[in-house]
Amino acid sequence: MIFRADRPFSRSPGMPDITTRPLSSGDLHDFRSIRLEALQRAPDAFGSVHEIEVVRPLQAFEDRLRGSLVVGAYHGGQIVGMAGLAFDARPKDKHKGALWGMYVRPEVQRRGVGAALIEAVIGHAPEGIEQVTLGLVKGNEAAHALYRRFGFVEYGVEPRALKTPDGYVDEILMIKFLEGSPGNSEQAGPLRSRL
Ligand SMILES: CC(C)(COP(=O)(O)OP(=O)(O)OC[C@H]1O[C@@H](n2cnc3c(N)ncnc32)[C@H](O)[C@@H]1OP(=O)(O)O)[C@@H](O)C(=O)NCCC(=O)NCCS
């Protein structure tokens, strides 16, 4: 899979000692550790659960890295956040991406890392991606504010999207049309700067 290579490594404007970059198979252990940390420390934010992913073979994480764009945020050599973009090669679906797995370690939250991750995911999205969707658990105000700030708008609510031991949870569905896409009426021209 070929990702846009124009910004292989970027610094977070809000936090200059934070960098973001797409993860590759050499970052497998970083990916697994931040993904499992996300499920453990923010269990209500995700559809997947730690108990299931922690017993998955390493190959499953490698497959996920190969099949999707995953960006990591680093601070002092340690991975402190991640975000993924899933997409589909089928001709009628290849203009769409789906943001997943957004997580920033609590110790570095509210310092621009989440924003840097979104910028990096969109900046490294494969050519041809015109719009990005996401789903977030109703009540996750931090994530909702972050996505709104980046121009994602709500297009629906999936009632009872998740069934948890504490009951059903609705998911808010959001979309962002990238710059230059036919869905973005404010923008024209090629898909270049995407935020
Ligand atoms: C949501 C999350 C990724 C935000 O990461 P972050 O690094 O703290 O976000 P940023 O510092 O880049 O914030 C950017 C903007 O998002 C909004 N925002 C972020 N956290 C917020 C909070 N707790 N309350 C209100 N607004 C918030 C603000 O508009 C903020 O800009 P500001 O700081 O200038 O006001 C982080 O809180 C997180 O990992 N939460 C747990 C996992 C999760 O909920 N993932 C989302 C799954 S859909």
The ligand as a MOL file (V3000), in Angstrom:
LIG
                    3D

  0  0  0     0  0            999 V3000
M  V30 BEGIN CTAB
M  V30 COUNTS 48 50 0 0 0
M  V30 BEGIN ATOM
M  V30 1 C -10.2480 12.7420 22.2940 0
M  V30 2 C -8.7370 12.8260 22.4540 0
M  V30 3 C -8.0750 11.9850 21.3640 0
M  V30 4 C -8.2920 14.2870 22.3220 0
M  V30 5 O -6.8640 14.3150 22.3110 0
M  V30 6 P -6.0620 15.6090 22.8060 0
M  V30 7 O -4.6300 15.4170 22.4510 0
M  V30 8 O -6.3480 15.8730 24.2260 0
M  V30 9 O -6.7160 16.7390 21.9270 0
M  V30 10 P -6.0670 18.1710 21.5760 0
M  V30 11 O -5.2140 18.6490 22.6910 0
M  V30 12 O -5.4140 18.0730 20.2370 0
M  V30 13 O -7.3640 19.0830 21.4850 0
M  V30 14 C -7.7370 19.7280 20.2880 0
M  V30 15 C -9.1110 20.3360 20.5240 0
M  V30 16 O -10.0790 19.3120 20.7820 0
M  V30 17 C -11.0160 19.7860 21.7830 0
M  V30 18 N -10.8510 19.0150 23.0330 0
M  V30 19 C -9.9260 18.0640 23.2820 0
M  V30 20 N -10.1020 17.5580 24.5140 0
M  V30 21 C -11.1640 18.2050 25.0430 0
M  V30 22 C -11.8130 18.1210 26.3040 0
M  V30 23 N -11.4210 17.2730 27.2520 0
M  V30 24 N -12.8770 18.9180 26.5060 0
M  V30 25 C -13.2970 19.7780 25.5610 0
M  V30 26 N -12.6970 19.9300 24.3460 0
M  V30 27 C -11.6390 19.1330 24.1030 0
M  V30 28 C -10.6530 21.2470 22.0140 0
M  V30 29 O -11.3400 22.0170 21.0340 0
M  V30 30 C -9.1800 21.2400 21.7310 0
M  V30 31 O -8.6560 22.4860 21.4060 0
M  V30 32 P -8.1500 23.4580 22.6030 0
M  V30 33 O -7.2690 22.6470 23.4960 0
M  V30 34 O -7.4390 24.5430 21.8690 0
M  V30 35 O -9.3900 23.9100 23.3110 0
M  V30 36 C -8.3000 12.3270 23.8680 0
M  V30 37 O -9.0690 12.9880 24.8390 0
M  V30 38 C -8.4230 10.8330 24.0620 0
M  V30 39 O -7.5480 10.0590 23.6710 0
M  V30 40 N -9.5250 10.3880 24.7220 0
M  V30 41 C -9.7190 8.9760 25.0420 0
M  V30 42 C -9.9610 8.1300 23.8080 0
M  V30 43 C -11.0770 8.6630 22.9540 0
M  V30 44 O -12.0820 9.1640 23.4380 0
M  V30 45 N -10.9020 8.5170 21.6310 0
M  V30 46 C -11.8730 8.9570 20.6480 0
M  V30 47 C -12.6140 7.7770 20.1500 0
M  V30 48 S -13.9020 8.2980 19.0000 0
M  V30 END ATOM
M  V30 BEGIN BOND
M  V30 1 1 1 2
M  V30 2 1 2 3
M  V30 3 1 2 4
M  V30 4 1 2 36
M  V30 5 1 4 5
M  V30 6 1 5 6
M  V30 7 2 6 7
M  V30 8 1 6 8
M  V30 9 1 6 9
M  V30 10 1 9 10
M  V30 11 2 10 11
M  V30 12 1 10 12
M  V30 13 1 10 13
M  V30 14 1 13 14
M  V30 15 1 14 15
M  V30 16 1 15 16
M  V30 17 1 15 30
M  V30 18 1 16 17
M  V30 19 1 17 18
M  V30 20 1 17 28
M  V30 21 1 18 19
M  V30 22 1 18 27
M  V30 23 2 19 20
M  V30 24 1 20 21
M  V30 25 1 21 22
M  V30 26 2 21 27
M  V30 27 1 22 23
M  V30 28 2 22 24
M  V30 29 1 24 25
M  V30 30 2 25 26
M  V30 31 1 26 27
M  V30 32 1 28 29
M  V30 33 1 28 30
M  V30 34 1 30 31
M  V30 35 1 31 32
M  V30 36 2 32 33
M  V30 37 1 32 34
M  V30 38 1 32 35
M  V30 39 1 36 37
M  V30 40 1 36 38
M  V30 41 2 38 39
M  V30 42 1 38 40
M  V30 43 1 40 41
M  V30 44 1 41 42
M  V30 45 1 42 43
M  V30 46 2 43 44
M  V30 47 1 43 45
M  V30 48 1 45 46
M  V30 49 1 46 47
M  V30 50 1 47 48
M  V30 END BOND
M  V30 END CTAB
M  END
